[in-house]
Amino acid sequence: MLQKVHDGKTRTVLVAGGAGFVGSHLCDALLLRGDRVICVDSFLTGSKINVQPLENHPRFRLIEQDVCHFSDIDEPVHQVYNLACAASPPSYQADPVHTMMTCVAGTGNLLALAESHNASFLQASTSEVYGDPEEHPQREDYRGNVSCTGPRACYDEGKRAAEALCFDMLRTGRTDARVVRIFNTYGPRMQPNDGRIISNLLVQALSGDPLTIYGNGEQTRSFCFVTDLVAGLMALMDVEPNPGAPVNIGNPGEFTINELAAMIQTMVAGGSGIVYRPLPKDDPQRRRPDIARARELLDWEPKVPLSQGLQQTADYFASVLIESEQRATPSRARPHPGPTDALQIGA
Ligand SMILES: NC(=O)c1ccc[n+]([C@@H]2O[C@H](COP(=O)([O-])OP(=O)(O)OC[C@H]3O[C@@H](n4cnc5c(N)ncnc54)[C@H](O)[C@@H]3O)[C@@H](O)[C@H]2O)c1
């Protein structure tokens, strides 16, 4: 029961949220491995640009669909990754009811699809299920400190409910469900305006604007590069037997926001100072994963150091900003600018 044996033929993998930041990197990696990939996305926060290079790939299929209304698909599916959900506070708070429904109804629909196809299922949960944690670092058996009525509840509690659904489906023998708790992840293809700390600070620095820090900047975060995360997701989906428990995936290196800002200021010369603003409600003070379980069960650990990943992400945002500046000023058509031009945008 629930034991999936891959028969060596092409595996078909459905990636809900596959046009998003993480999802598009996952689609790339699955295609590279030889799988057939079906990306299901409503483009709420994701972008067609992220999957444009895959459009003509013979093993890639794109379905524009909200998972809250998704029921079945007209071909066999062997694995289902559920990454569909707005992930940054401004985007998940823009329509909090839809965020909650995506987590609960959307996950329920995809679990039912996995059940009917006898497919394995991986739910992208989050370190937000630990809320503002009172234990540090966070192990998977820590139950969290979450407000169920605050402005982050649509996401935090939605993801907790989605986890409960997954483990109910697993316990009752209906779906081979796995749950990953993802800690802050960054890299190319993040939206420049999605309100997450690394994209905020890099875009501000590249634009020559002061860096905005909420609170006193002494709160900590741990940052995982996206290729490390994707390797962890695939390892958890494929490991046998099913661990039957959530697994943290993240980078345990812990940095204060002030330290992060200083690294970015050094990396992107031309920034202009720091402004401090009040901390938003329910913002966690400390975040750092305990990844002992991932190390033991998946033989996984992150490989990309923050300095290296930040540089790649800065290069990506520089090219995005240059493109958008060129689109905004078509009459001043100019040759493709060098990296130094990126530092002058918005200055
Ligand atoms: N990036 C991180 O640091 C991080 C941390 C913890 C958890 N996660 C989780 O990982 C997943 C991917 O995050 P991301 O950073 O790539 O975010 P993202 O916003 O870039 O990607 C989410 C994707 O889901 C799609 N989507 C949202 N609601 C949908 C719906 N109802 N139906 C269909 N598609 C829908 C969006 O259009 C987008 O393409 C999310 O579930 C998120 O909660 C991410």
The ligand as an SDF file (V2000), in Angstrom:
LIG
                    3D

 44 48  0  0  0  0  0  0  0  0999 V2000
   10.4950   31.1100   -1.3410 N   0  0  0  0  0  0  0  0  0  0  0  0
   10.4830   30.9130   -0.0430 C   0  0  0  0  0  0  0  0  0  0  0  0
   11.3330   31.4480    0.6830 O   0  0  0  0  0  0  0  0  0  0  0  0
    9.4560   29.9950    0.5780 C   0  0  0  0  0  0  0  0  0  0  0  0
    9.5240   29.7660    1.9620 C   0  0  0  0  0  0  0  0  0  0  0  0
    8.5860   28.9350    2.5500 C   0  0  0  0  0  0  0  0  0  0  0  0
    7.6250   28.3060    1.7680 C   0  0  0  0  0  0  0  0  0  0  0  0
    7.5800   28.5390    0.4390 N   0  0  0  0  0  0  0  0  0  0  0  0
    6.5170   27.9010   -0.3310 C   0  0  0  0  0  0  0  0  0  0  0  0
    6.9960   27.4400   -1.5700 O   0  0  0  0  0  0  0  0  0  0  0  0
    6.0130   27.6280   -2.5800 C   0  0  0  0  0  0  0  0  0  0  0  0
    6.6080   28.4150   -3.7400 C   0  0  0  0  0  0  0  0  0  0  0  0
    7.0040   29.6950   -3.2560 O   0  0  0  0  0  0  0  0  0  0  0  0
    7.6790   30.7740   -4.2180 P   0  0  0  0  0  0  0  0  0  0  0  0
    8.6500   31.5080   -3.3970 O   0  0  0  0  0  0  0  0  0  0  0  0
    8.1080   30.1410   -5.4610 O   0  0  0  0  0  0  0  0  0  0  0  0
    6.4370   31.7380   -4.4660 O   0  0  0  0  0  0  0  0  0  0  0  0
    5.8360   32.2780   -5.8460 P   0  0  0  0  0  0  0  0  0  0  0  0
    4.7740   33.2590   -5.4740 O   0  0  0  0  0  0  0  0  0  0  0  0
    6.9200   32.7160   -6.7420 O   0  0  0  0  0  0  0  0  0  0  0  0
    5.1880   30.9650   -6.4530 O   0  0  0  0  0  0  0  0  0  0  0  0
    3.9060   30.5270   -6.1430 C   0  0  0  0  0  0  0  0  0  0  0  0
    3.2310   30.1240   -7.4460 C   0  0  0  0  0  0  0  0  0  0  0  0
    1.9290   29.6300   -7.1410 O   0  0  0  0  0  0  0  0  0  0  0  0
    1.0000   30.2250   -8.0450 C   0  0  0  0  0  0  0  0  0  0  0  0
   -0.2990   30.2460   -7.3670 N   0  0  0  0  0  0  0  0  0  0  0  0
   -0.6390   30.9350   -6.2480 C   0  0  0  0  0  0  0  0  0  0  0  0
   -1.9130   30.6590   -5.9210 N   0  0  0  0  0  0  0  0  0  0  0  0
   -2.3720   29.7830   -6.8610 C   0  0  0  0  0  0  0  0  0  0  0  0
   -3.6100   29.1430   -7.0530 C   0  0  0  0  0  0  0  0  0  0  0  0
   -4.6460   29.3200   -6.2210 N   0  0  0  0  0  0  0  0  0  0  0  0
   -3.7440   28.3100   -8.1160 N   0  0  0  0  0  0  0  0  0  0  0  0
   -2.7040   28.1060   -8.9770 C   0  0  0  0  0  0  0  0  0  0  0  0
   -1.4970   28.6970   -8.8340 N   0  0  0  0  0  0  0  0  0  0  0  0
   -1.3500   29.5210   -7.7810 C   0  0  0  0  0  0  0  0  0  0  0  0
    1.5580   31.5870   -8.3330 C   0  0  0  0  0  0  0  0  0  0  0  0
    1.0570   32.1600   -9.5130 O   0  0  0  0  0  0  0  0  0  0  0  0
    3.0430   31.3020   -8.3960 C   0  0  0  0  0  0  0  0  0  0  0  0
    3.4450   30.9420   -9.6870 O   0  0  0  0  0  0  0  0  0  0  0  0
    4.8300   28.3140   -1.9130 C   0  0  0  0  0  0  0  0  0  0  0  0
    3.8550   27.3430   -1.6030 O   0  0  0  0  0  0  0  0  0  0  0  0
    5.4030   28.8860   -0.6500 C   0  0  0  0  0  0  0  0  0  0  0  0
    4.4540   28.9580    0.3840 O   0  0  0  0  0  0  0  0  0  0  0  0
    8.4690   29.3810   -0.1830 C   0  0  0  0  0  0  0  0  0  0  0  0
  1  2  1  0
  2  3  2  0
  2  4  1  0
  4  5  1  0
  4 44  2  0
  5  6  2  0
  6  7  1  0
  7  8  2  0
  8  9  1  0
  8 44  1  0
  9 10  1  0
  9 42  1  0
 10 11  1  0
 11 12  1  0
 11 40  1  0
 12 13  1  0
 13 14  1  0
 14 15  2  0
 14 16  1  0
 14 17  1  0
 17 18  1  0
 18 19  2  0
 18 20  1  0
 18 21  1  0
 21 22  1  0
 22 23  1  0
 23 24  1  0
 23 38  1  0
 24 25  1  0
 25 26  1  0
 25 36  1  0
 26 27  1  0
 26 35  1  0
 27 28  2  0
 28 29  1  0
 29 30  1  0
 29 35  2  0
 30 31  1  0
 30 32  2  0
 32 33  1  0
 33 34  2  0
 34 35  1  0
 36 37  1  0
 36 38  1  0
 38 39  1  0
 40 41  1  0
 40 42  1  0
 42 43  1  0
M  CHG  2   8   1  16  -1
M  END
$$$$
